[in-house]
Amino acid sequence: MSGRERHVVVVGAGIGGLTSALLLAARGVRVTVLERAAMPGGKMRTVEVAGRALDAGPTVFTMRWVFEEIFAAAGETLDAHLTLRPATTLARHAWSAAERLDLFADLDRTAEAIGDFAGLAEARGYRAFCAHARDIYRTLRASFILAPTPTPLSLVRSAGLRGLGDLRRIRPFETMWRALGQHFKDPRLRQLFGRYATYCGSSPFLAPATLMLVAHVEQDGVWLVEGGLRCVAAGLARTAERHGATFRYRSHVAAILADAGRASGVRLASGERIAADAVIANTDVAALAAGLLGSAVAGAVPHPSPADRSLSALTWAMVARTEGFPLLRHTVFFSIDYAAEFDALFGRGQLPAAPTVYVCAQDRDDTDRAPAGEERLLCLINAPATGDLQTLTATEIARCTERTFAMLARCGLTVRREPDKTLLTTPSDFDSLFPGTGGALYGQAVHGALATFRRPGARSRLPGLYLAGGSTHPGAGVPMAALSGRMAADSLLADLASIPTSRAAVTRGGISTG
Ligand SMILES: Cc1cc2nc3c(=O)[nH]c(=O)nc-3n(C[C@H](O)[C@H](O)[C@H](O)COP(=O)(O)OP(=O)(O)OC[C@H]3O[C@@H](n4cnc5c(N)ncnc54)[C@H](O)[C@@H]3O)c2cc1C
């Protein structure tokens, strides 16, 4: 029986869902993608401010090879769908008007910049840090990132006797903050490289040292995507459609159905039922566990604790004039007291009194060239994922906005904000966009050596139900979510022969087949 005679429903058109849909459609499976939003991308979303489209989700594109492999598996090339340019300057960092440091794609150039900024010993520390981060990445690439269901035991097994030394060297039981202290004495550098923990929505004070691999991923290449990151989602969706996948937007899935102990289709909020031979859920695992997709599948996944949620964010998407600071595409303005910031976020579940601010200047590239007049900015601070428990009051938002832009001003950046050209997104808004999350943007936080092993793999406990997305293995971030989508498609294809056919024929009650 050919794949085209099988019908797979993908719930959610985030990066994981899009990747699964593309790969399955390219292999001849009949695919229907059901997405509650009006466009593909999920967190990779676009908003319109003052008539201009802005990326309001991910802005840093890394691990290009993941997408090359995905498009190649569908018989396509990445270059035919996206125009990417490597960033020469990865990001600019500021602590005050007088303290600035750029990181470059060229390691020697960065070491030189660090030498000028903090002294030769720190430059040496940086080189050792890069070697350490590269070591972690190389050790974990095959044994963890690309392995479908890694466990601590499988990691040790795949390392073998010779690899045990490698595993010890990557220090899984040490915190990232502590490990960074062995490379950097300057607290600003510890802070800069500790920030990579937030790429997984985690605290550098609680995350394992292994997360330092994110630094290597950036060092390996940050790409500027022509047209913005939204083009990545659009490219995946367009290609999946061309291979025959059907996309239905504004279609909220109210329940994933099960029949005879297998996932058998979905019910939309409109009441419509769609039968399927298998279902891929690209929703957050927390939504499934909370029963937001019906009781039949609530037990199909582990139940994450709200206490373990990753970070949320407060974002300001705006069109504004800026003065006084040479922004690059990616600029980070650091708070003075990082420990206090993360204590507020994870210890007390509060917005930090002095937040670190990330600014993505979307009309700039990796040079100092500034656009004339107003420009598109996405400003982001980390926030606790309590969007389902509390709604920030107008006073709290005003105070936080004031503190955020005061932080920028301290470093010399003035942003001429205009309320009708600013769109604020809070943890409650993220919770509404991504139900069941409380606004957590990266699944569960990676706190402690074993946290990454708690993410479910592509196969759920319910036969016929597969999982894809940032809350599943190998974790959050655009390339990781894409890898999870590929794992879901691979697992489903491997199981295809054992999946009973014609579910629609045996299911009663006016069920359509997509
Ligand atoms: C502000 C922000 C900045 C970020 N920055 C970066 C960055 O710079 N680099 C990076 O690599 N990553 C970044 N990330 C993380 C990255 O965007 C995510 O990890 C990744 O995009 C998640 O993809 P996903 O497959 O989990 O799907 P999601 O994006 O979570 O999408 C899931 C989809 O499922 C849909 N859905 C949910 N429930 C239902 C339902 N019941 N019925 C129908 N549809 C449903 C949702 O509408 C959504 O479209 C950022 C995220 C945010 C929010």
Ligand as a Chemical Component Dictionary entry (heavy atoms), coordinates in Angstrom:
data_LIG
# 
_chem_comp.id                   LIG 
_chem_comp.type                 NON-POLYMER 
_chem_comp.pdbx_formal_charge   0 
_chem_comp.three_letter_code    LIG 
# 
loop_
_chem_comp_atom.comp_id 
_chem_comp_atom.atom_id 
_chem_comp_atom.alt_atom_id 
_chem_comp_atom.type_symbol 
_chem_comp_atom.charge 
_chem_comp_atom.model_Cartn_x 
_chem_comp_atom.model_Cartn_y 
_chem_comp_atom.model_Cartn_z 
_chem_comp_atom.pdbx_ordinal 
LIG C1  C1  C 0 10.011 35.801 20.884 1  
LIG C2  C2  C 0 10.733 34.535 20.509 2  
LIG C3  C3  C 0 12.056 34.587 20.120 3  
LIG C4  C4  C 0 12.736 33.423 19.751 4  
LIG N1  N1  N 0 14.019 33.526 19.292 5  
LIG C5  C5  C 0 14.590 32.451 18.703 6  
LIG C6  C6  C 0 15.771 32.614 17.915 7  
LIG O1  O1  O 0 16.267 33.728 17.740 8  
LIG N2  N2  N 0 16.326 31.497 17.335 9  
LIG C7  C7  C 0 15.754 30.265 17.461 10 
LIG O2  O2  O 0 16.284 29.288 16.892 11 
LIG N3  N3  N 0 14.623 30.097 18.192 12 
LIG C8  C8  C 0 14.012 31.155 18.789 13 
LIG N4  N4  N 0 12.817 31.027 19.428 14 
LIG C9  C9  C 0 12.273 29.670 19.634 15 
LIG C10 C10 C 0 11.645 29.098 18.357 16 
LIG O3  O3  O 0 10.851 30.073 17.752 17 
LIG C11 C11 C 0 10.785 27.909 18.710 18 
LIG O4  O4  O 0 11.532 26.953 19.485 19 
LIG C12 C12 C 0 10.248 27.173 17.481 20 
LIG O5  O5  O 0 9.832  28.080 16.475 21 
LIG C13 C13 C 0 9.090  26.314 17.962 22 
LIG O6  O6  O 0 8.566  25.544 16.919 23 
LIG P1  P1  P 0 7.518  24.391 17.233 24 
LIG O7  O7  O 0 7.670  23.346 16.195 25 
LIG O8  O8  O 0 7.606  23.988 18.653 26 
LIG O9  O9  O 0 6.098  25.038 16.978 27 
LIG P2  P2  P 0 5.360  26.299 17.620 28 
LIG O10 O10 O 0 6.025  27.516 17.121 29 
LIG O11 O11 O 0 5.154  26.136 19.068 30 
LIG O12 O12 O 0 3.976  26.196 16.863 31 
LIG C14 C14 C 0 2.955  25.322 17.266 32 
LIG C15 C15 C 0 1.757  25.609 16.394 33 
LIG O13 O13 O 0 0.664  24.786 16.815 34 
LIG C16 C16 C 0 -0.529 25.550 16.717 35 
LIG N5  N5  N 0 -1.522 24.947 17.608 36 
LIG C17 C17 C 0 -1.426 24.792 18.951 37 
LIG N6  N6  N 0 -2.545 24.207 19.428 38 
LIG C18 C18 C 0 -3.348 23.991 18.349 39 
LIG C19 C19 C 0 -4.633 23.421 18.197 40 
LIG N7  N7  N 0 -5.310 22.930 19.247 41 
LIG N8  N8  N 0 -5.179 23.372 16.963 42 
LIG C20 C20 C 0 -4.491 23.838 15.880 43 
LIG N9  N9  N 0 -3.272 24.402 15.965 44 
LIG C21 C21 C 0 -2.691 24.456 17.194 45 
LIG C22 C22 C 0 -0.097 26.934 17.174 46 
LIG O14 O14 O 0 -1.007 27.931 16.721 47 
LIG C23 C23 C 0 1.274  27.050 16.503 48 
LIG O15 O15 O 0 1.193  27.603 15.219 49 
LIG C24 C24 C 0 12.094 32.160 19.812 50 
LIG C25 C25 C 0 10.755 32.104 20.206 51 
LIG C26 C26 C 0 10.070 33.268 20.520 52 
LIG C27 C27 C 0 8.624  33.194 20.857 53 
# 
loop_
_chem_comp_bond.comp_id 
_chem_comp_bond.atom_id_1 
_chem_comp_bond.atom_id_2 
_chem_comp_bond.value_order 
_chem_comp_bond.pdbx_ordinal 
LIG C1  C2  SING 1  
LIG C2  C3  SING 2  
LIG C2  C26 DOUB 3  
LIG C3  C4  DOUB 4  
LIG C4  N1  SING 5  
LIG C4  C24 SING 6  
LIG N1  C5  DOUB 7  
LIG C5  C6  SING 8  
LIG C5  C8  SING 9  
LIG C6  O1  DOUB 10 
LIG C6  N2  SING 11 
LIG N2  C7  SING 12 
LIG C7  O2  DOUB 13 
LIG C7  N3  SING 14 
LIG N3  C8  DOUB 15 
LIG C8  N4  SING 16 
LIG N4  C9  SING 17 
LIG N4  C24 SING 18 
LIG C9  C10 SING 19 
LIG C10 O3  SING 20 
LIG C10 C11 SING 21 
LIG C11 O4  SING 22 
LIG C11 C12 SING 23 
LIG C12 O5  SING 24 
LIG C12 C13 SING 25 
LIG C13 O6  SING 26 
LIG O6  P1  SING 27 
LIG P1  O7  DOUB 28 
LIG P1  O8  SING 29 
LIG P1  O9  SING 30 
LIG O9  P2  SING 31 
LIG P2  O10 DOUB 32 
LIG P2  O11 SING 33 
LIG P2  O12 SING 34 
LIG O12 C14 SING 35 
LIG C14 C15 SING 36 
LIG C15 O13 SING 37 
LIG C15 C23 SING 38 
LIG O13 C16 SING 39 
LIG C16 N5  SING 40 
LIG C16 C22 SING 41 
LIG N5  C17 SING 42 
LIG N5  C21 SING 43 
LIG C17 N6  DOUB 44 
LIG N6  C18 SING 45 
LIG C18 C19 SING 46 
LIG C18 C21 DOUB 47 
LIG C19 N7  SING 48 
LIG C19 N8  DOUB 49 
LIG N8  C20 SING 50 
LIG C20 N9  DOUB 51 
LIG N9  C21 SING 52 
LIG C22 O14 SING 53 
LIG C22 C23 SING 54 
LIG C23 O15 SING 55 
LIG C24 C25 DOUB 56 
LIG C25 C26 SING 57 
LIG C26 C27 SING 58 
# 
